[in-house]
Amino acid sequence: MILISNDDGPASPGLKSLIRELSKIDDTTFFIPEGPRSGSSMSLTFHKPLRVREIEVEGVKGHIVSGSPADAVLLANIMLDKKPSVVATGINLGDNSGLQDIYTSGTVAGAVQGALLGYPAIAFSKMTSDENILFPWTESAEFQEPANVAGKIVRFVIDRGLPQGVHLLNVNFPVIVTQSTRAKVTRASFSKYKHYIDRRLDPRGREYLWLWGNRTANYPEGTDAHALYDDKEISITPMTIDMSSVQIQGDMSSWIKDLVERI
């Protein structure tokens, strides 16, 4: 069985395309937020109760959850009688390339939650126009070819698993995907945005703030952002969720020794 989640909610055209394609491979179900949860990262809902309701999307039965994508995957692991062979999230409206996006993305967090629970996991995201990013109810056929590619990747992971030391794949599609669009294995780019604050006044003259950011340019070769923005290719980034796995050698060994002695 394949478990699907997302952070855009049940109306997302990316979700619908992914459900249609993955349901051709195996029994499929979904646990997803009831509405958009972009930027929710790995947040879990402990301060209020969660509500879960069964619905149907594209002929497939699943559940919507009042919490985050991480909540949804965690609930699925507890509530499902049959455990999934793979967890697939997306297809997100907007790419999740670069660590600034990866660490905040609800789509990637759903895959991370699946990986933490021991399942092979894949996050799928797609570049899209700015006006569509925050409006997941916008219908679009542009997700069908990415969904076809997602199906091939999911089939491969079910058959072969993930390489040793890899816990999930972060897959990003460019704006236009055709049958001739190339795929490239990449690493995550470190920085992609220069953030700023837009200061405004409400009708009573009190200040409020919009936090946003402009994309930078000139991404290093071999990174996910370079593949997407410069080469217009599909980026596949193998990732580990063990952020402590640093090889201690050379200068690092001396640094660690000095730190411990200082303490």
Legacy VTK file of the C-alpha trace (Angstrom):
# vtk DataFile Version 3.0
C-alpha trace
ASCII
DATASET POLYDATA
POINTS 263 float
0.000 0.000 0.000
1.076 3.559 -0.738
0.408 6.355 1.752
0.070 9.869 0.326
0.145 13.156 2.192
0.631 16.817 1.296
0.557 20.329 2.762
-1.877 21.917 0.294
-5.052 20.121 1.340
-7.606 18.034 -0.582
-8.293 20.554 -3.369
-4.730 20.571 -4.690
-4.352 19.597 -8.368
-0.920 18.217 -7.497
-2.472 15.853 -4.965
-5.172 14.747 -7.397
-2.644 13.980 -10.125
-0.451 12.039 -7.685
-3.398 9.996 -6.390
-4.505 9.136 -9.929
-1.026 7.948 -10.902
-0.023 6.079 -7.738
-3.359 4.263 -7.519
-2.305 2.496 -10.751
0.642 0.972 -8.874
-0.882 -0.363 -5.658
-3.643 0.135 -3.133
-3.445 3.785 -2.166
-4.779 5.904 0.648
-4.088 9.381 1.963
-3.923 11.294 5.232
-3.733 15.013 4.481
-4.420 18.341 6.186
-7.934 19.690 5.740
-6.521 22.888 4.219
-3.234 24.561 3.205
-0.406 24.083 5.716
2.552 25.465 3.770
5.540 26.342 5.954
4.336 24.157 8.822
7.516 22.051 8.802
7.538 19.248 11.426
5.057 20.919 13.765
2.880 18.555 15.795
-0.434 19.485 17.399
-0.290 18.912 21.146
-2.124 22.024 22.378
-5.579 21.083 21.061
-7.430 17.961 19.884
-7.228 16.726 16.316
-10.204 15.873 14.169
-10.089 13.243 11.415
-12.724 12.719 8.740
-12.922 10.216 5.883
-13.334 11.622 2.373
-12.800 10.488 -1.210
-10.476 12.124 -3.751
-10.209 10.860 -7.340
-12.060 7.687 -6.384
-9.634 6.868 -3.549
-10.736 6.819 0.084
-8.609 8.589 2.645
-8.727 11.014 5.547
-8.397 14.727 6.161
-6.848 15.897 9.427
-7.231 19.199 11.260
-3.487 19.380 11.916
-0.198 19.463 10.033
1.275 17.049 7.454
3.488 15.579 10.196
0.344 15.036 12.306
-1.350 13.366 9.340
1.428 10.853 8.659
1.791 10.078 12.363
-1.951 9.430 12.660
-1.890 7.252 9.544
0.835 5.082 11.057
-1.324 4.503 14.139
-4.740 4.183 12.486
-4.005 2.116 9.372
-4.351 -1.656 9.711
-1.991 -2.228 6.778
1.358 -0.432 6.866
2.548 1.356 3.713
5.431 0.194 1.538
6.269 3.819 0.787
5.186 7.305 1.873
4.804 9.877 -0.936
3.983 13.535 -0.325
2.891 16.258 -2.758
2.879 17.142 -5.499
3.443 20.503 -3.807
2.448 23.770 -5.463
5.847 25.438 -5.556
9.305 23.901 -5.410
11.053 22.878 -2.210
14.642 23.181 -3.350
17.317 24.582 -1.050
17.646 24.111 2.696
15.620 27.241 3.464
12.603 25.625 1.802
13.378 22.074 2.867
13.472 22.849 6.594
10.190 24.794 6.520
8.225 22.702 4.012
5.197 20.768 5.214
5.514 18.563 2.137
9.065 17.548 3.005
8.086 17.218 6.688
5.428 14.645 5.795
8.129 12.581 4.084
10.510 13.104 7.024
7.813 11.863 9.400
7.395 8.776 7.221
11.156 8.207 7.261
11.283 8.592 11.054
8.643 5.860 11.249
10.831 3.577 9.162
9.241 3.864 5.709
10.953 4.741 2.428
9.722 8.274 1.746
9.630 10.675 -1.187
8.616 14.343 -1.269
7.435 15.703 -4.632
7.220 19.437 -5.380
6.816 21.485 -8.539
7.699 25.024 -9.530
4.566 26.942 -10.446
3.507 30.499 -11.087
3.470 32.818 -8.065
-0.299 33.342 -8.294
-0.901 29.587 -7.934
1.434 28.854 -5.003
-0.966 29.961 -2.260
-4.152 28.983 -4.116
-4.189 25.170 -4.265
-7.767 25.034 -5.554
-6.542 26.333 -8.917
-7.080 23.474 -11.380
-4.215 22.731 -13.741
-3.169 19.979 -16.142
0.501 20.850 -15.660
0.868 18.222 -12.927
0.099 15.191 -15.088
3.574 14.655 -16.534
5.239 15.250 -13.137
2.818 12.679 -11.707
3.899 10.208 -14.400
7.531 10.713 -13.365
6.551 10.434 -9.685
4.941 7.085 -10.462
8.171 5.812 -12.015
10.175 6.922 -8.985
7.731 5.324 -6.542
7.756 2.051 -8.504
11.562 2.041 -8.433
11.724 2.693 -4.685
9.164 -0.045 -3.984
11.240 -2.491 -6.058
14.724 -1.450 -4.977
14.316 0.470 -1.733
16.570 3.424 -0.914
20.375 3.312 -0.808
22.000 2.631 2.545
22.178 5.824 4.578
19.437 7.552 2.534
16.139 8.073 4.369
14.142 10.014 1.794
14.242 11.599 -1.637
13.367 15.247 -2.200
12.166 15.536 -5.806
11.557 18.903 -7.476
10.061 19.505 -10.921
10.671 22.598 -13.091
7.773 24.701 -14.392
7.505 22.747 -17.654
7.895 18.967 -17.593
7.721 16.898 -20.768
8.715 13.344 -21.642
12.114 14.673 -22.727
12.850 16.567 -19.485
16.024 15.181 -17.927
16.430 14.184 -14.277
19.548 14.878 -12.246
20.728 13.702 -8.818
21.641 16.786 -6.795
22.568 18.097 -3.377
20.540 20.747 -1.561
21.575 24.340 -2.146
22.390 26.170 1.064
20.692 29.519 0.531
18.013 30.650 -1.911
16.293 33.713 -0.418
17.074 37.145 0.899
14.327 37.820 3.425
12.758 41.167 4.193
9.961 42.703 6.264
7.094 44.628 4.691
5.773 47.015 7.363
2.128 48.131 7.087
-0.587 49.771 9.163
-4.004 48.333 9.979
-7.147 50.537 9.867
-6.492 51.633 13.468
-2.964 52.763 12.702
-1.207 49.841 14.398
1.788 48.328 12.675
1.787 44.768 11.359
4.465 42.900 9.426
4.594 40.657 6.356
7.664 38.406 6.309
8.726 37.402 2.784
11.811 36.914 0.660
13.217 37.424 -2.819
15.000 34.587 -4.581
18.700 35.021 -5.124
20.494 33.928 -8.306
23.643 32.066 -9.373
23.069 28.780 -7.588
26.113 26.465 -7.437
26.317 23.715 -10.030
25.217 20.335 -8.758
22.550 21.787 -6.466
18.808 21.308 -6.660
18.149 25.009 -7.277
20.671 25.088 -10.145
19.014 22.058 -11.757
15.566 23.677 -11.499
16.187 27.340 -12.208
19.191 27.205 -14.523
19.018 23.829 -16.291
15.203 23.370 -16.177
15.700 19.762 -15.089
14.099 17.466 -12.519
16.093 17.469 -9.292
16.337 14.320 -7.157
18.099 14.929 -3.840
18.857 11.906 -1.615
18.657 13.010 2.013
19.393 11.728 5.490
17.391 12.752 8.546
20.324 12.174 10.919
21.680 15.701 11.211
24.258 14.528 13.763
26.096 12.238 11.323
29.251 14.320 10.854
32.594 12.582 10.378
34.930 13.853 13.053
38.400 14.099 11.590
41.282 16.536 11.114
40.524 20.038 12.365
37.091 18.904 13.524
38.674 16.336 15.896
40.866 19.042 17.447
37.888 21.405 17.714
35.792 18.773 19.511
38.662 17.964 21.903
39.138 21.639 22.788
35.393 22.108 23.312
35.089 19.150 25.681
38.129 20.294 27.658
36.673 23.810 27.913
33.514 22.405 29.450
LINES 1 264
263 0 1 2 3 4 5 6 7 8 9 10 11 12 13 14 15 16 17 18 19 20 21 22 23 24 25 26 27 28 29 30 31 32 33 34 35 36 37 38 39 40 41 42 43 44 45 46 47 48 49 50 51 52 53 54 55 56 57 58 59 60 61 62 63 64 65 66 67 68 69 70 71 72 73 74 75 76 77 78 79 80 81 82 83 84 85 86 87 88 89 90 91 92 93 94 95 96 97 98 99 100 101 102 103 104 105 106 107 108 109 110 111 112 113 114 115 116 117 118 119 120 121 122 123 124 125 126 127 128 129 130 131 132 133 134 135 136 137 138 139 140 141 142 143 144 145 146 147 148 149 150 151 152 153 154 155 156 157 158 159 160 161 162 163 164 165 166 167 168 169 170 171 172 173 174 175 176 177 178 179 180 181 182 183 184 185 186 187 188 189 190 191 192 193 194 195 196 197 198 199 200 201 202 203 204 205 206 207 208 209 210 211 212 213 214 215 216 217 218 219 220 221 222 223 224 225 226 227 228 229 230 231 232 233 234 235 236 237 238 239 240 241 242 243 244 245 246 247 248 249 250 251 252 253 254 255 256 257 258 259 260 261 262
